[in-house]
Amino acid sequence: MKPLKDTRLAKVELGVYGKNTLNGTPYADEFLPDLRGRRAISKYREMRDNSATIGAILYAVEQTLRDVKIKVKPSKRVTKEQGQKEVEFVESVLDDMDHTLDDHISEALSSLTYGFAAFEVVYKPRNNLRSKYPDGRIGIKKLASRAQWTINKFNVDSDTGEILGFHQDGAYGKQAPYIPINKAIYYRTTSLNNDPAGRSILRNAYQPYYYLNKLQNYEAIAIERELHGIPMGRMPADYLSADASEDQVALREYFEGVLRDVKFNEQGFILLPSDQYMDDEGKPSGEHLMTFELVSSSGNRSIAIDPVVKRYQHDIARSVMAEFMMLGTTSGSYALSKSKTDLFLRSMESYINTIVDTLNKQLVEPLWRLNGLPWETMPYLEAGDVAPHDLSEMSSFLRNLNNADISVADQPSTVEALIHDIAELPFDRPLYESDLADRKAKDNAPQQTALPADAKVNQQEGVQNAGTGK
């Protein structure tokens, strides 16, 4: 293998991410036409809003992640006072928006449904008229949501594949807006093939949803008809011929509608003419001109729909690692339930960490740049735990460490702070090494031994006598 001698060539991108991603169309490399472009956004919206199984899963995800605490952590490259000052600034920015951070997190989670979520950042000066914290800096008015179905195309750099912005459909009487990426917060579930639309977590649930939807429609039709066969009618051949009169065609079409729409609630009865065929002698033959009956199979071939429906529901839940929600419909052990729940919560941690990382990159960094603040003072956002820790397991772990002669006593303050944090107990945690040193010095300082009341009196008398020479 020859070394790359041309340094200019080494600095240029030669390949491409995907075959069609550079044109900016959402899901351009998708091989199913129904899941490509704007049609995919409509389909994912239908799946989210129409499927009870998918709706329950996404509701569980939203409510679980909305409860996660987003903390502002100080920079580790500055002193305690500098770091805490900028932490308070970021906290005040998040508190000074027109909406809460929880509301934004809830809307950002729509990226799970569609693969991406876009927001326009609206800044504001922090003065007496617009802000609760008039410090003269630039703050944030709101993070305005831009619905996925309003985005028709992404602007992608043809050389690097970098996303430069996105185009929206224009509202009534307004020009179609274009939002550059440096004025936006843009979430993606994955950067696979650098598709600007990411990849919906419902992608693998599409096929079971498609068949489940059809199966439920068949089941509803069968129940609605409450019949055991296919309606069949008979009428004279003249009404079915190509040269039938207008009145005959009208009657035939009406009868076809009756057969098509017959069901228990709306078509409780069928009214037919009583005219009969005439025999060769011109007398009634007993056979009516028009008849109606139900054609049913001779054998019993009924298919149990419920197991098939449950199988597709399990497939949908399994595709997003939420199969534990289906354990009530079938048998399952506690250990199986716990392992599936833990796996689901682990995936929740990755979702919230993706959101927090995007906020650090696309919200905190531009805020620091606009205010001209030193980079070393910039704090960062950190997500808390998705699920509470099992305190019994933690106590067993600490006990096992002690039995194995593994001591954590050399870091008492750090371990104590961590235990209080896990148990969600109040604790004045030291954040810096200087705090740890101060606490250690305080712990090692000589303590004044408390004296009894009579000893204190004797001690005071002794001091007075020493002053008088007695």
matplotlib code that plots the C-alpha trace (Angstrom):
import matplotlib.pyplot as plt

x = [0.0, 1.5, 1.5, -0.7, 1.9, -0.5, -1.5, -4.2, -5.9, -5.7, -7.8, -10.6, -13.7, -13.7, -16.7, -20.4, -22.6, -25.6, -26.9, -29.6, -29.1, -27.5, -30.7, -32.2, -35.4, -36.3, -35.6, -34.2, -32.4, -35.5, -36.3, -40.1, -41.9, -44.5, -41.7, -39.9, -40.2, -43.3, -45.3, -43.2, -43.9, -47.7, -47.4, -45.4, -47.9, -50.7, -48.9, -48.4, -51.9, -54.0, -52.2, -53.1, -49.9, -47.6, -49.4, -49.0, -45.2, -44.6, -46.6, -44.6, -41.4, -42.5, -43.7, -40.6, -38.1, -40.1, -39.4, -35.6, -33.8, -31.6, -28.8, -26.4, -22.8, -20.0, -16.8, -13.9, -11.4, -12.2, -12.6, -15.6, -16.9, -16.5, -18.1, -21.1, -21.7, -22.0, -24.1, -26.6, -26.6, -27.5, -30.2, -31.6, -31.7, -33.7, -36.0, -36.5, -38.0, -41.6, -42.0, -40.5, -37.6, -39.9, -42.2, -39.3, -38.1, -41.6, -41.6, -38.0, -39.1, -41.1, -37.8, -38.3, -41.4, -40.1, -36.4, -35.8, -37.1, -36.4, -36.7, -36.0, -34.1, -35.5, -33.0, -33.8, -31.8, -32.0, -33.2, -35.9, -38.6, -38.0, -36.3, -36.6, -32.8, -31.8, -28.0, -27.5, -26.6, -28.3, -30.9, -33.4, -37.0, -38.2, -37.4, -40.1, -41.2, -41.3, -43.6, -42.0, -44.9, -44.2, -40.6, -40.4, -36.6, -33.3, -30.4, -27.4, -23.9, -23.2, -19.5, -19.4, -22.9, -23.3, -26.8, -27.1, -30.8, -34.3, -37.2, -40.7, -44.1, -45.4, -48.3, -51.4, -50.4, -46.7, -43.6, -42.1, -39.5, -35.9, -34.3, -30.5, -29.0, -27.1, -30.5, -31.9, -31.8, -31.9, -32.3, -31.7, -32.0, -29.1, -26.8, -26.8, -25.9, -26.0, -29.7, -31.0, -34.2, -32.5, -34.4, -37.7, -37.8, -41.1, -39.4, -39.1, -42.7, -44.1, -44.7, -46.5, -48.5, -49.5, -50.8, -52.3, -54.2, -55.6, -56.5, -58.3, -60.3, -61.3, -62.3, -64.4, -66.2, -67.0, -68.4, -70.3, -72.0, -72.7, -73.3, -72.1, -71.7, -71.6, -74.9, -76.1, -79.0, -80.8, -82.7, -83.9, -81.2, -82.8, -81.7, -78.1, -77.8, -75.9, -79.0, -81.0, -83.2, -82.5, -85.1, -83.6, -80.1, -81.3, -83.0, -79.9, -77.6, -80.0, -80.1, -76.2, -76.1, -78.4, -76.3, -73.1, -74.4, -76.4, -75.6, -77.5, -77.8, -78.4, -80.0, -82.2, -84.4, -84.5, -87.6, -88.0, -90.8, -93.3, -93.6, -93.0, -91.8, -94.6, -94.7, -95.5, -99.2, -98.9, -99.4, -97.1, -94.3, -93.6, -90.1, -89.7, -88.1, -85.6, -84.2, -81.7, -79.7, -76.4, -73.7, -71.7, -69.0, -70.0, -67.3, -66.1, -63.0, -63.2, -59.8, -58.9, -57.9, -56.9, -53.6, -52.6, -53.4, -51.4, -48.5, -48.3, -48.7, -45.7, -43.7, -44.4, -43.5, -40.4, -39.1, -38.7, -37.7, -41.0, -42.2, -42.5, -45.8, -47.3, -46.4, -49.9, -51.4, -49.3, -47.5, -44.1, -41.8, -40.7, -37.1, -38.1, -40.1, -37.3, -34.7, -37.0, -37.8, -34.1, -33.3, -36.1, -34.9, -31.3, -32.6, -34.4, -31.1, -29.6, -32.5, -32.3, -28.5, -28.8, -31.2, -28.8, -25.8, -27.6, -28.6, -25.0, -23.8, -26.5, -27.9, -25.2, -22.3, -24.1, -25.2, -21.6, -20.5, -23.2, -22.3, -18.6, -17.9, -14.7, -15.0, -13.3, -16.1, -18.9, -20.9, -22.7, -26.0, -26.2, -29.2, -30.1, -31.0, -34.0, -35.0, -34.4, -31.6, -32.4, -31.1, -31.1, -28.8, -26.6, -26.3, -25.5, -22.8, -21.2, -21.4, -19.7, -16.9, -16.3, -16.2, -13.7, -11.4, -12.0, -12.2, -13.7, -12.9, -10.1, -12.7, -15.4, -16.9, -17.1, -18.7, -21.0, -22.1, -22.7, -24.8, -26.9, -27.4, -28.4, -30.9, -32.2, -31.3, -30.3, -26.6, -24.2, -21.9, -18.4, -18.0, -14.3, -11.1, -10.7, -14.0, -12.8, -9.6, -11.5, -13.8, -10.8, -9.1, -12.2, -12.6, -8.9, -9.1, -8.8, -12.1, -12.9, -14.0, -17.2, -16.9, -19.6, -21.4, -19.6, -16.2, -16.9, -17.7, -14.5, -12.5, -13.9, -13.2, -9.6, -9.2, -10.5, -8.3, -5.3, -6.0, -6.2, -3.2, -5.3]
y = [0.0, 3.3, 6.2, 9.2, 11.8, 14.5, 16.5, 18.4, 15.1, 13.9, 17.0, 16.5, 14.2, 11.8, 9.6, 10.3, 9.3, 7.9, 7.7, 10.3, 12.1, 15.1, 16.2, 17.1, 14.9, 13.3, 9.5, 9.8, 6.4, 4.5, 1.6, 1.5, 4.3, 4.7, 5.6, 8.1, 11.9, 13.6, 10.3, 8.8, 11.7, 11.2, 7.5, 7.8, 10.4, 7.9, 5.2, 7.4, 8.7, 5.7, 2.7, 2.1, 0.0, 2.6, 5.4, 3.7, 3.1, 6.7, 8.0, 5.9, 7.2, 10.8, 10.6, 8.8, 11.2, 14.4, 13.4, 13.3, 16.2, 18.3, 19.7, 22.5, 21.6, 24.1, 24.1, 22.3, 24.7, 27.7, 28.5, 27.8, 31.4, 31.7, 28.4, 28.9, 32.4, 31.0, 28.0, 30.6, 32.4, 29.3, 28.3, 31.9, 31.6, 28.3, 29.8, 33.0, 31.3, 31.6, 27.9, 25.4, 23.1, 20.1, 21.3, 21.5, 18.0, 16.7, 18.2, 17.2, 13.6, 13.7, 13.0, 9.4, 9.2, 10.9, 10.5, 14.2, 17.3, 20.9, 24.1, 27.7, 29.6, 33.0, 35.2, 38.3, 41.0, 40.6, 44.0, 45.4, 45.1, 41.5, 39.6, 38.7, 38.9, 42.2, 41.8, 43.1, 39.7, 37.9, 35.3, 33.1, 34.0, 30.6, 27.4, 27.5, 24.0, 23.5, 20.6, 17.8, 17.9, 21.5, 20.8, 20.0, 19.9, 20.2, 22.3, 20.0, 21.0, 19.1, 18.8, 17.9, 16.7, 19.1, 20.2, 24.0, 24.6, 23.5, 24.9, 25.0, 25.3, 28.8, 29.7, 31.3, 34.6, 34.2, 33.3, 29.9, 30.4, 29.1, 28.5, 28.2, 25.6, 28.2, 29.5, 26.2, 23.2, 20.0, 16.6, 13.3, 9.8, 8.6, 10.0, 6.7, 7.6, 11.3, 11.2, 14.7, 13.1, 10.5, 7.2, 6.8, 4.2, 3.1, 2.0, -1.6, -1.5, -0.5, -4.0, -5.4, -2.2, -2.5, -6.1, -5.4, -2.5, -4.6, -7.5, -5.2, -3.8, -7.3, -8.1, -5.0, -5.7, -9.2, -8.1, -5.2, -7.5, -10.1, -12.6, -16.1, -15.8, -13.6, -11.9, -13.2, -12.0, -13.2, -11.2, -11.8, -12.0, -9.0, -6.8, -8.0, -7.8, -5.2, -3.9, -3.4, -0.4, 2.6, 1.5, -2.0, -0.7, 1.6, -1.3, -3.5, -0.8, -0.3, -4.0, -4.2, -1.4, -3.4, -6.5, -4.5, -2.6, -5.3, -5.5, -5.9, -2.3, -0.2, -2.8, -4.7, -6.0, -6.4, -5.6, -7.6, -7.7, -10.5, -11.1, -14.7, -16.4, -17.7, -21.3, -22.4, -22.1, -18.6, -19.5, -18.4, -21.0, -20.1, -18.8, -15.0, -12.7, -11.5, -13.5, -13.0, -15.5, -15.9, -18.2, -19.8, -22.5, -26.1, -26.7, -24.8, -22.9, -20.0, -18.5, -17.2, -13.6, -12.6, -14.6, -13.1, -9.6, -10.2, -11.5, -8.3, -6.1, -8.0, -7.4, -3.6, -3.5, -5.7, -3.3, -0.5, -2.8, -2.2, -5.8, -5.7, -3.7, -6.9, -9.2, -8.9, -10.5, -13.7, -15.5, -14.2, -14.4, -11.5, -11.9, -11.7, -8.6, -6.9, -7.7, -6.3, -3.2, -2.6, -2.8, -0.4, 2.1, 1.8, 2.8, 5.8, 6.9, 7.0, 9.1, 11.7, 11.9, 12.5, 15.5, 16.9, 16.6, 18.4, 21.2, 21.6, 21.8, 23.8, 25.9, 26.6, 27.0, 29.6, 31.4, 31.7, 32.8, 35.5, 36.9, 36.8, 34.8, 32.8, 29.2, 27.9, 29.3, 27.6, 25.1, 22.1, 20.3, 16.8, 14.4, 12.7, 9.1, 7.8, 5.2, 5.4, 3.1, 0.1, 1.0, -2.6, -3.6, -0.6, -1.5, -5.1, -3.8, -1.7, -4.6, -6.9, -4.3, -4.2, -8.0, -8.1, -5.6, -2.9, 0.3, 3.6, 5.4, 7.4, 9.4, 9.9, 13.1, 12.0, 8.6, 10.3, 12.8, 10.1, 7.9, 10.9, 11.7, 8.2, 8.0, 11.5, 12.9, 16.5, 17.0, 20.0, 18.4, 19.8, 20.4, 21.4, 20.0, 23.2, 22.3, 18.8, 20.2, 22.6, 19.8, 17.5, 20.2, 20.9, 17.2, 16.9, 20.1, 19.5, 19.5, 21.5, 19.0, 20.1, 20.7, 20.1, 23.2, 23.1, 22.7, 25.8, 27.8, 26.7, 27.5, 31.0, 31.5, 30.4, 32.9, 35.7, 34.7, 34.7, 38.2, 39.5, 37.5, 35.3]
z = [0.0, -1.1, 1.4, 0.6, -0.5, -1.8, 1.3, -0.6, -1.5, 2.1, 3.2, 0.7, 1.0, -1.9, -1.1, -0.4, 2.5, 0.6, -2.9, -2.6, 0.7, -0.9, -2.6, 0.8, 0.5, 3.8, 3.8, 0.3, 0.5, 1.7, -0.6, 0.3, -1.7, 1.2, 3.6, 1.4, 1.4, 2.7, 2.4, 5.2, 7.5, 7.0, 7.5, 10.8, 12.0, 11.2, 13.1, 16.1, 16.3, 15.2, 16.8, 20.5, 20.9, 19.4, 21.2, 24.6, 24.0, 23.0, 25.9, 28.3, 26.7, 27.0, 30.6, 31.7, 30.1, 31.1, 34.7, 34.2, 35.8, 33.6, 35.7, 34.8, 35.7, 36.1, 34.0, 35.6, 34.2, 36.4, 40.0, 42.0, 42.0, 38.2, 37.5, 39.8, 38.2, 34.7, 36.0, 37.4, 34.1, 32.1, 34.7, 34.4, 30.6, 30.8, 33.4, 31.4, 28.3, 27.3, 27.9, 30.3, 29.5, 30.2, 27.4, 25.0, 25.9, 25.3, 21.8, 21.1, 21.7, 18.5, 16.8, 17.9, 15.8, 12.7, 13.1, 13.4, 15.1, 14.3, 16.4, 15.6, 18.4, 19.1, 21.0, 23.1, 25.0, 28.7, 29.7, 32.0, 29.3, 28.1, 30.9, 34.5, 34.7, 33.2, 33.1, 29.6, 28.1, 25.3, 26.3, 24.7, 24.2, 23.0, 21.2, 18.6, 17.3, 13.5, 12.8, 10.7, 8.1, 7.4, 6.3, 2.6, 2.0, 3.7, 2.4, 2.2, 1.1, -2.1, -1.3, 2.4, 3.1, 5.9, 6.7, 6.2, 7.0, 6.0, 3.9, 5.3, 3.6, 3.7, 5.8, 4.3, 2.6, 3.7, 1.8, 2.4, 5.2, 5.2, 8.6, 8.7, 10.9, 13.0, 14.1, 14.9, 17.2, 15.2, 16.7, 14.9, 16.2, 14.1, 11.5, 9.4, 5.8, 7.0, 6.1, 7.3, 8.4, 10.6, 11.1, 12.9, 15.8, 14.2, 11.0, 12.0, 13.3, 9.9, 8.5, 11.6, 11.8, 8.2, 8.6, 12.0, 10.6, 7.8, 10.1, 12.5, 9.6, 8.5, 12.1, 12.4, 9.1, 10.2, 13.6, 12.0, 9.6, 12.2, 9.4, 8.6, 4.8, 1.8, 0.7, -2.7, -4.7, -7.9, -10.4, -14.0, -16.7, -18.6, -15.8, -16.1, -19.9, -21.7, -23.5, -20.3, -20.1, -17.8, -15.3, -15.2, -14.8, -12.0, -10.2, -10.6, -9.2, -6.2, -5.5, -5.8, -3.1, -0.9, -1.1, -0.5, 2.5, 4.2, 7.9, 11.1, 12.3, 9.1, 6.8, 9.2, 6.5, 2.7, 0.7, -2.6, -5.2, -4.9, -8.6, -9.7, -12.8, -15.1, -16.4, -19.9, -19.2, -17.9, -14.3, -11.3, -10.9, -7.2, -7.9, -7.3, -9.8, -7.2, -4.3, -1.5, 0.6, 2.5, 1.0, 3.8, 3.7, 4.2, 6.7, 9.8, 8.7, 11.2, 12.0, 15.5, 14.9, 18.5, 18.5, 15.2, 16.5, 19.7, 17.6, 15.6, 18.7, 20.2, 17.1, 17.3, 21.0, 20.4, 17.7, 20.2, 23.1, 24.9, 24.9, 28.7, 28.1, 26.6, 29.5, 31.0, 27.9, 28.2, 30.9, 32.0, 35.0, 37.2, 36.1, 32.4, 33.1, 35.0, 32.3, 29.6, 31.7, 32.4, 28.7, 27.9, 30.5, 29.2, 25.7, 27.4, 28.8, 25.3, 24.1, 26.8, 26.5, 22.8, 23.5, 26.2, 24.0, 21.2, 23.6, 24.7, 21.1, 19.5, 22.4, 25.0, 22.6, 20.4, 23.5, 24.7, 21.2, 21.0, 24.4, 23.7, 26.9, 27.5, 26.4, 29.6, 31.7, 29.7, 31.8, 30.4, 30.8, 32.2, 32.4, 35.6, 36.0, 34.1, 36.7, 40.5, 41.8, 43.8, 47.3, 48.5, 45.6, 46.3, 50.0, 49.1, 46.7, 49.4, 51.9, 49.3, 48.8, 52.5, 52.7, 49.9, 51.8, 49.2, 51.1, 49.9, 53.1, 51.6, 49.7, 52.4, 51.1, 47.5, 48.3, 50.8, 48.2, 45.6, 48.0, 48.9, 45.2, 44.3, 47.2, 46.3, 49.8, 50.5, 50.9, 50.7, 48.1, 47.6, 43.9, 43.9, 45.2, 47.4, 49.1, 49.8, 51.3, 53.5, 54.7, 55.4, 57.3, 59.3, 60.1, 61.3, 63.4, 67.2, 68.9, 72.1, 74.8, 76.5, 80.2, 82.8, 84.2, 87.6, 85.9, 83.8, 86.9, 88.7, 85.5, 85.4, 89.1, 88.5, 85.8, 88.0, 90.9, 88.6, 87.6, 91.2, 92.4, 94.8]

ax = plt.figure().add_subplot(projection="3d")
ax.plot(x, y, z, "-o")
ax.set_aspect("equal")
plt.show()
